[in-house]
């Protein structure tokens, strides 16, 4: 072995496999490192079939299954605006035109 390689192995041997008997975690934080503003982590039990469908939809769309569940709940509760459809635009235009006459 050359000298550089030997020094590498000596340094590695000193750090690998040796743990302290005790570590101080008194200043450590539990949970996610980066807090999500406006979101709360919870534990929830869902039927297996429901979770399976959301995970399949996640694979199909590329969106995370938890995001999809959140979207459905927002929609169900009316917390998210409905997408603007062509029919809705027609209705708005008709109302505006009749208001001008």
Secondary structure, 3 states (H helix, E strand, C coil): CCHHHHHHHHHHHHHCCCCCCCCCCCCCCCCCCCCCCCCCCCCCCCCHHHHHHHHHHHHHHCCCHHHHHHHHHHHHCCCCCCCCCHHHHHHHHHHHHHHHC
